């Protein structure tokens, strides 16, 4: 939303806190600088009885944008906003009837270009246009707590992020959707960031899907179930295929913890295949996964009707697992249980990223 700041107090009721009002000033003949004021600030000004006008006396124009001569916007009570191409200076801020944090409400102002290896997002950029033609880009976000509600859009305008990735990194220990970073690796993709006051929340463009897969095969491990006793499924990385891993994923199987590490917001399709040899007649197998909470998830039961000593192929499939906070923290482990002794060999794990946030 953009529009004029009314002199009528009752208009404050129809202005949203997150609405943005455009204010443009002519900093040189024919050269205008655009600034934005949040709706919450507009409402605060209206409630104080302060109406914005410009130094040349113009109240509004057909596009409902304010223009000021010589880059000066004047509020009532002679408090000034001096606007130039790079900065906003607020005079006598604390004298506007106690209105504070006015400067922090005027940081969304324009477009920033990014093409070098490491780029800091400037305090007043609302759109960052990346050009990774020559190199990968690490884009460093500002601190989310300093700009609650701030919105930043990052766009791969050069269409080269599939060759040279654009990695967006929050400040310090802050996160993006509970992850330490987010990668643009699809040409012409984009992502919108919003500060929740503590961290960054991201919404990606529809085509941004870091799709990929991996496969792990255990050709050496032989283990047997114990009747009515859950056992964690081990998978040694004897044969590893990771040449199609998604960007930002170092591996899809931790063979130390026997768990799939998670990244917040991904959907994973999982297949586990192994050979099962029952040592007794009339046996069954239960297979399930656990996000580290001790709760059985997605349990499937397989019968072994061919009898003792006959090897059967077992295929456990999960078409989509959504990786949320417990998955990210604990990883995804698999457990198996039988009503008797079953020998398990030749376990293979296939993981495919089918969607990402």
Protein Blocks (a to p, Z undefined) as FASTA:
>chain_A
ZZdddfbfklmmmpcfkbccdddddfbghiacdddddfklmmmmmmnopacddfkopabd
fkopacdehhiacdehhiacdddfkbccdehklmngoiahklmmmmbfbdcddfbfbdcd
dfkbcbdcddfklbccddddddfklmghiacddddfkopmmmmccddddehjbceehiab
dcdfbehiacddddehlaccddddfklccbdddddddfkbccdddehiacddddddfbcc
fklgcehiabfcdfklopacddehiacddddddddddfbehiacdddddehlopaehiac
dddfkoghiacddddddfbacddfklmmnopadddddfbdcddehiacddddfbdZZ
